[in-house]
Amino acid sequence: MSVWRDSDLFGEAEKAAFAFAEGMTATPAEVTDAVYEEAAQHFSEAQLVELAATAAMENYRARLNRAFLVEAQGFYRPGMGSD
């Protein structure tokens, strides 16, 4: 996912969501005015709240798992689902 900005696989709305989630994931969290304004062009206020809540919950879960050394369960493997 590190190359999403340059990928043709994602549309402008998806890229705006990624940038918003990336800002939420930074330590400390920082969603700049520019990132927020770009996301607001593609999503309603309710959708932005949902995006922020989802990013916050995933960050919470990941940090909690890290604190207790919870490892991935191996459900994902590179190339899975590729036909």
C-alpha positions as a Markdown table, in Angstrom:
| # | Residue | x | y | z |
|---|---|---|---|---|
| 1 | Met | 0.0 | 0.0 | 0.0 |
| 2 | Ser | 3.0 | 2.3 | 0.1 |
| 3 | Val | 2.6 | 3.3 | -3.5 |
| 4 | Trp | -1.1 | 4.2 | -3.6 |
| 5 | Arg | -0.5 | 7.8 | -4.4 |
| 6 | Asp | 1.0 | 6.9 | -7.8 |
| 7 | Ser | -1.2 | 3.9 | -8.6 |
| 8 | Asp | -3.8 | 3.9 | -11.3 |
| 9 | Leu | -5.7 | 1.3 | -9.5 |
| 10 | Phe | -7.3 | 3.8 | -7.1 |
| 11 | Gly | -9.6 | 6.7 | -8.0 |
| 12 | Glu | -9.5 | 10.2 | -6.5 |
| 13 | Ala | -12.0 | 9.4 | -3.7 |
| 14 | Glu | -10.1 | 6.3 | -2.7 |
| 15 | Lys | -6.8 | 8.3 | -2.6 |
| 16 | Ala | -8.5 | 11.0 | -0.5 |
| 17 | Ala | -9.6 | 8.3 | 1.9 |
| 18 | Phe | -6.1 | 6.8 | 2.1 |
| 19 | Ala | -4.6 | 10.2 | 2.8 |
| 20 | Phe | -7.1 | 10.8 | 5.5 |
| 21 | Ala | -6.5 | 7.4 | 7.1 |
| 22 | Glu | -2.8 | 7.9 | 6.8 |
| 23 | Gly | -3.1 | 11.2 | 8.7 |
| 24 | Met | -5.1 | 9.4 | 11.4 |
| 25 | Thr | -2.4 | 6.8 | 11.7 |
| 26 | Ala | 0.5 | 9.2 | 12.1 |
| 27 | Thr | 1.9 | 9.7 | 15.6 |
| 28 | Pro | 0.6 | 12.1 | 16.6 |
| 29 | Ala | -2.4 | 12.0 | 14.4 |
| 30 | Glu | -2.4 | 14.8 | 11.9 |
| 31 | Val | -5.1 | 15.3 | 9.3 |
| 32 | Thr | -4.1 | 18.6 | 7.6 |
| 33 | Asp | -6.6 | 21.1 | 6.4 |
| 34 | Ala | -5.6 | 20.2 | 2.8 |
| 35 | Val | -6.2 | 16.5 | 3.4 |
| 36 | Tyr | -9.5 | 17.1 | 5.1 |
| 37 | Glu | -10.7 | 19.5 | 2.3 |
| 38 | Glu | -9.8 | 16.9 | -0.4 |
| 39 | Ala | -11.7 | 14.2 | 1.5 |
| 40 | Ala | -14.7 | 16.5 | 2.0 |
| 41 | Gln | -14.9 | 16.9 | -1.8 |
| 42 | His | -15.6 | 13.2 | -2.1 |
| 43 | Phe | -17.4 | 12.3 | 1.1 |
| 44 | Ser | -20.3 | 13.6 | 3.2 |
| 45 | Glu | -19.7 | 14.7 | 6.8 |
| 46 | Ala | -21.3 | 11.5 | 8.0 |
| 47 | Gln | -18.9 | 9.5 | 5.8 |
| 48 | Leu | -15.9 | 11.4 | 7.1 |
| 49 | Val | -17.0 | 10.6 | 10.6 |
| 50 | Glu | -17.3 | 6.9 | 9.7 |
| 51 | Leu | -13.8 | 7.0 | 8.0 |
| 52 | Ala | -12.2 | 8.7 | 11.0 |
| 53 | Ala | -13.9 | 6.3 | 13.4 |
| 54 | Thr | -12.8 | 3.3 | 11.4 |
| 55 | Ala | -9.2 | 4.5 | 11.2 |
| 56 | Ala | -9.2 | 5.2 | 14.9 |
| 57 | Met | -10.5 | 1.8 | 15.7 |
| 58 | Glu | -8.0 | 0.0 | 13.5 |
| 59 | Asn | -5.2 | 2.0 | 15.0 |
| 60 | Tyr | -6.5 | 1.2 | 18.5 |
| 61 | Arg | -6.6 | -2.5 | 17.6 |
| 62 | Ala | -3.2 | -2.6 | 16.1 |
| 63 | Arg | -1.6 | -0.8 | 19.0 |
| 64 | Leu | -3.3 | -2.9 | 21.6 |
| 65 | Asn | -2.2 | -6.1 | 19.7 |
| 66 | Arg | 1.3 | -4.7 | 19.5 |
| 67 | Ala | 1.4 | -4.0 | 23.3 |
| 68 | Phe | 0.5 | -7.7 | 24.0 |
| 69 | Leu | 2.6 | -9.1 | 21.1 |
| 70 | Val | -0.5 | -10.5 | 19.4 |
| 71 | Glu | 0.7 | -11.9 | 16.1 |
| 72 | Ala | -1.2 | -12.1 | 12.8 |
| 73 | Gln | -3.1 | -15.3 | 12.4 |
| 74 | Gly | -1.9 | -16.0 | 8.9 |
| 75 | Phe | -5.2 | -15.3 | 7.1 |
| 76 | Tyr | -3.5 | -13.2 | 4.4 |
| 77 | Arg | -0.7 | -14.4 | 2.2 |
| 78 | Pro | 0.7 | -12.4 | -0.7 |
| 79 | Gly | -0.9 | -13.5 | -3.9 |
| 80 | Met | -4.1 | -15.0 | -2.3 |
| 81 | Gly | -7.1 | -14.5 | -4.5 |
| 82 | Ser | -5.0 | -13.6 | -7.5 |
| 83 | Asp | -6.3 | -15.5 | -10.6 |
